[in-house]
């Protein structure tokens, strides 16, 4: 007796179709799984047997062989439990193979026959639609996530018995649908607001510019000046996620298993703040079973690295590729995986090891060699990929006690969204979305400056000792400043302000 069930597995953040072939033959009782199964898949035989018996069905006392095709790809995860159980019962109960072939089936089984949630149901639903199947049967907890995919019927199941009855007695499972138009309307407003930040007007302006152009930003200041407070409020001024961006981000969180209970989409832009003890695999991704790292979990959002020089130098260096390419490629002997990593880098550091260099109220105890060693922990190539450097000084007492509040996040977000809209229109035929992503040719096209601006740039480079690599960065920032002002051309005042955001380039 032979049965064939369609399932799915994930490589990277994309799913592929797996054929679960179940053969029941005469001989001594045995249960063999082939097709490069990992440990979790091999252990499924115990879960499947208990689930079938506790659901009231007979488990065949014969020689059982389960093949997972394609056999050259390693299979991992617990989502094969349900298709293996359905295949066994389909072979023994004579279920219609043509009807079974119309569905993709996935789910983990409990010992009592309940269907438990699995990771990656969203990319699996996308794979089922692309392959042209009529529907996908998923655990109840994954139903809303899979229903985000348009053009395929999603059937939630709570028990193994419900799935068998669906094929034995006619369609009994109900289709669940998701209203794509209202999913992102449930976006929870950020609890952090820039209105709570007192003083630091220069830093707030720099963050607004960074958010408007998608620029990476580095904040430098003494302890307690508010660098972390400012960073955690950046998502509140970023434009809302589009539906396409939400699906991209949700695929990553679905594969890792970080989606909330019955959550359909990631509604808010991610904000990831890993500790400085993180490994390179934790930051970039990888491991024995490769999985996305923090740079991919921050896709379409913010990656905040506090105390930047405290991170291991080799960990920071591996960020250079995703900052440049907006994706991470992890090469292994058997395969090469690519994860998206289009994030806005926000970093914070002290000006020196003790933190009080340049502070009027505290004396710096660091020697010049100590300061040089501290700053050299962040390499020049990495610093070259950070557009904006902004100083965050200690807040004065009269600012702390001032009753008036600053501008709120919603007002800033409206200006940022307007600037981003200009950039989307500007780059509608290119594969970029913001000013920070422009290459040299696009800078020449979109960042033309007049004679006064050229003279100002020349003086800045000569007199302030700005490096040559700062030139393109200044033009990008000036382009964003012009977009915030709603002006088509870059003016000298935009160049002058942009120069103020390149402090670390000065000799």
N, C-alpha and C positions, 0 to 999 in steps of 0.2 A: 504494500500500500504506500502510495506516494502522494504528498501534498506540497504545494508551492505557495508561500505567503510572501508578500512584498513588505519590506521594512525599509528603514533608512538609518544612516549613520553620518557623522560629521567629520570632515577634514578641514582644519582651520576654523572658519566660520561658515563654510558652505557645506551643504549636505549632498549625499549621493545615495542612489537606490541600492538596496541590498536584497537579494533573493534568499529567503529562508526555505531551504528544501528539507523536508522531513520524510525519511524513509523508515517504514516499519517492516521488518523481515523476520522470518522464523529463526530460532536459535536460542542460545542462552541469553537471559536478560542482561542487557547492556545499554548504556546511554553514552554515545560518543558525539562530540561536537568538533567539526573540522572547519577550516577556512580562516586560520590564524586568529583564534579567539584569545583575548586577554583573560586575566584571572576572573574578573567580574562576569564575563560571558560564560566561562567554564562552570562557574558556580550556579548558573541559572538552572541547571538540571534539578537541583534540590528544591529551588523555589517553584519551578514549574510542576514538579511531581506533587508537592504538598498542595499547591493551589488547585490542581485538577482534582485531587482526591477530596479536598475540603469543599469543593464546589459541587460535589455530588456526581462526578463522572468517574469512569473506570480508567485507571492508568494501564496502558498495555504492558504485559509482562513478556516482551519480545526484545529483539535486537533493534535498537533505535539509533539511527544515524542522522545528525543534523548538519547540513552543509550551509555555510554562509558565503554566498558568492557576490562579488568577485573574491576569489580565494587568496589573491596576492596582497590584499590590503588588511592590515591589522584591525580587528574589531574590538572596541572597548565600550563600556557602559552597560547599563541594565535595561535599556530600551528593547532588547531582543526577547525578553521574557514572554511578553504577551504574544508576539507572532509565533514563537516556538510552541507555546501552549495551544494556540489556535490551529497551527499546523498538525499537531498530534491529534487533536479532536476532529479536525477535518478529515484526516486519513482514516480514523476509526469510525466516524459517523457518516462518511460519504457526503460531506458538504459540497455544494456546487463550486467547482474550481473556476468557472468563468466569472461567477459572482465575486469570489474571493480576489480574483485578479484585477478588479476595478478599484480596490482600496489599498491604501498604504496603512499599515497597522504598527503602532509603537506603544510601549508602556512597560513599566516594571510591575511585577506581581508580588503581592504580599502572600504569606503562607495560607491565609484564609480566602484567597481569590480576589482580593481588592486590587484595583489598578492604581498604581502610585505614579506620581509625576516624574518626568524625565527632563533632562537638559537638551536644548536645541530643537524644540518643537517648531519654532518659527522658521528657521532655515529648512527644516524637513518639509513643512507645508509648502514652502516655495519650490522645493525640488519636486514634490508631488504634482504641483500645478504645471511646472515646466515639462514634466514627463507625460502630462495629459491624462492623469488618473481622475476618476469621478469624485473621489472623496478620500479623507484621511480620518482614521479612528485614533483618538488621542485620549490620555487620561483627563478626567474632569477638570483637574487643576490647571491643565495646559490649554483648555479649550479657547479661552478668550485670546490668548497669545497667538494660537494658530489661526483663529478666525480673522485676524488682521489681514491675512492674504486673501485678496479678491480673486474670484474665479474658481474656487474649489470648495466643496461641501465639507464641513468639519463636524464629526460626530463624537461627542464626549461619552466616555464609558467609565462607569464606576466599578464594575466587577467583570470577571471573566465570563460569568454566565450571561450577562447582557450582550456581550459580543457574539457568543455562540448562538443565542436566540435571534440575533439580528440576521444571521446567515441561514439559520435553520427554519425559522418561522416567518420570514419576510422582514422587511425593514422595520425595526422597532426603535432604533436609536434616533433621537431627534437632532436635527441640524441646529447648530448654534451660529448666530451671526453677530458681527460687530459693526457698529455704526462708525465708519471711518471718519465721518465729518465731525463727530462729537468726541472722539478719543482724546484729541489734543486740547479740547476745551476744558478738560479736567485738570489742566496744568496748575499745580499748587504754587501760589506765589511764594517767593523766597522770604524766609523769616528775617533774613539779614538785609538791612537797608543802608544806603550811603548817608541817609539823613542822620544816622546814629554816629557818624564819624565827625569829630570836632577838629577843626583846623585842617592841616594837610591839604590845602586847596591845590597846591602845585601837584602833589601826588595824585589827587583825585582827577585832575585834568589829564595827567599822563595816562592814567588807567582808562579814561574815557576815549582817548586817542587810540590806545592799544586795542580796546574792544571794537572800536569803529573800523579799524583796518586789519584786525586779526593779527596784530603784531605781538611778538614775544616781548616780555618786559622783565627787567631786573630791578628790584627795590633794594636800596642800600641805606641802612640807618642803624642807630644804636638800639639796644634791647628796650622793648616797651614803647617804641615810637609808633606802633600801629601797623606794621607791615603785614602781619597775619590777618589782622582785622580787615584791612583793605582787600587783601587777596580773596578772602572768603565772601566778599560782597561782589566780586566781579561777575559771577553768573547772573546776578540780579539785573545787570545792565546789558547783557547780551541779548540779541534778538531771539525770539521764540523758535524752537525747532520746527522745521518744515516736516511734512509727513515722511518724505523720503529720508531725511536725516534721522528721524525717529526710528524708522525701520532699520537703517544701517546700525545705529547704536544698540537697538534692541537685540539684533542678531548676536552681537558680541556678548551682551549680558545673558542672553538665553543659553548660549553655548557654555558659558562659565557657570551658569546656575545661580545668577545673582538677581534675577527678576523677583519682584515681590509676589506674595500669594495672590493668585488670580489676576496678576497685573498683565495688561495687554501690551502696553508700550512704555518705553522710557519717555515720560512727558517733559522732563526738565533736562537742561544741558548738564552733563556730568561734571562733577568737581572731585578730583582725586588728589589726595595729599599724602603720599607714601612717606614713611619714616626714613631718615637718612641711613639706617642700617640695612636697607633693602638690597637684595642681590641684583646682578644684571639680568638674570632670568625672571625675577619678580618684576623688574621695571620694564623690560623689553618683551618678555614672553619666552617660552621654551619649557624646558624640563623633560623628564623621561617620557611623559605623555604631554606633548606640547599643548600649551594653552595660552591665551592672550595675557599680556602683562599690563601694567598700569598705563603705559602710553596708549594702548588700544582701548582700555576701559575709559580713558579720557577722550575718546574719539568724539568730535563735534562739541567738545567742552573744554575744560580747563585742567591742566596738570600743574599743581603747585608744589614746588620743591623748596621747603623752608630750610634755612641754614645750608645753603648750597655748597659751600666749601667742605662741609662735614660729610658729604656723600663720598664714597670711594671713587677715586679718579677714574678707574676703568669702567665703573658703572655710568658715570657721566659721559664718558667718551662714546659709549654705545648708543647714546641718544642722537648722535650727529646724523646718522642716516635717516631716522624717522622725521627729524626736524627738517631735513632737506627734501625727502621724497614723500612725506606724509603717509608712509606705510612701513611696515616691518616685515622683513624677509628672514625666515628661520630655516636654515639648510640642515638637513639630516641625511644620513646615508641612504635611507629608503625614500625620502620625499622632501619636498621644499614647500613650506607653508608661508602664506602672506596674510598679514593682518592689517586692517586700516588703522592709521594713527594720525589723523588730521586734528591736532589739538593746539590750543594756545598755551604756551609755556609761560608760567609766572613763577619767578624765583625770588628769593629774599636772602640777604646776607648782611653780616656786620661789616663795617669798614675796616676792621682789624680784629685780631684775636680777642682782645678784651671788649671790643665793641664801642669804645668811646673816642675814637679818632675824630677830631673836629667838633666834639661836643663841648659847648661853652660851660656846662655845669660839672663835667667830670674830666679828670685828667687821664690821658691815655698813658698806659704803662708799657706799651709795646715798642720794641726797637724797630728800626727800619728793616733789617733782615727778617724779623718775625712777620712784619706786615707783608713783605714781598713773598715769603713762603706761603703765607695764608692765602693771598690772592692768586698765586700761581697754581693753586689746587684746581682752579677753573681755567681750562686751557684756552688759548687764543681762538682756535677753530670753533669751540663751543660758544665762546663769547661773541664770535662773529655772527652767529645765528640768532642773537638776541638784539632786536631792533632798538628798544627803548631802555635807557638807564636812567633811573630817577632816584634822587636822594630823598629820604624820608627822615627829617630831623625830629628830635624830641619835641613833644607838644608843650607849648608854653602854658603856664598856670592860668593866665587870663582866658586862654582858649578853652581849657578844661571846664572852667566855671561859667562860660558864656551861656546865656539862656537860649539864644537863637540857634535853630537847627540849620544844617546845610541842606543842599539840594537833595531831593529824594531820588531813589533808584529809578522810579518810573519815568521821571522827567528826563534823566540821562539816557535811559533806554530808548526813548522816542527819538532822540537825536542820533543815537548809535544806529537804530534801525533805518532811519532816513539815509544815513551815510552808506550803510550796507546795501540799500536798494539801488543807490547810484552805482555802486561797484558791480552789482549783479547785472545791471544793464550794460555797463562798460565791458564786462568780460563774458557776455552771453555766448560768444562764439569761441571762447577759450575754455580750457579745462581748469580754470582757477576761479575762485569766488571772492577773493579779497586782495587788497593792495599789497599785503605782506607776501603774497605768493608770486608776485611779478618777477620775471627774469630780466636779464639785461636788455633784451630787445623790447620788451613791453615797457620797461622804464623809459627808454628813449622815445617811445611812441606816446605814452600817457603822462610823462613827467617833464614836459618841455618847460623851460623857465626863461624869463625875460632878461634883459641886460643887467638890471639892478640886482636881481636874484643871483645872477652869475657872479657879479662882483662881490656880493656878500659871501657866497660860498668860497670864493678864492681867498678872501681875507680870513675866513674861519679856518681854512686848511693851513694857511701860512702862519697866522699869528697865534691861533690857539693850539697849533700842533696836532690837528685832527689827522688821523691816519687815512690812507687812501680808501680802505675798506668802508670807512664811514660815509663816503660820498653817496653810494647808492642807497644806503639806509636812510640818510637824511632826505633824499628825494622821495622815497616811499612814504616816510612820515609826513612830509610836506603835502604829498598828494592826499593823504587821509585828512589832514587839517583843512585843506581846501574843500574836500567832500563834506566835512562837518559844517563848514560855513556855507555850503550850497553853491560854491563858486566853481566854474569850469576850468579856470586857469590858476596855476600856482603863483602866489604873490610873494613879495620879499618878506612880509611879516610871517608867512607860513614857513619860509626857510629859516628865519630867525628863531622861531619857536622850536622848530625841529632840531636845530643845533643844540638847544638846551637839553635835549634828551639823549645826548651822546657823551656824557661826562667821562666815561672810562676810556674814551679814545684820545683824551687830551694828554699831551706829554707832561 
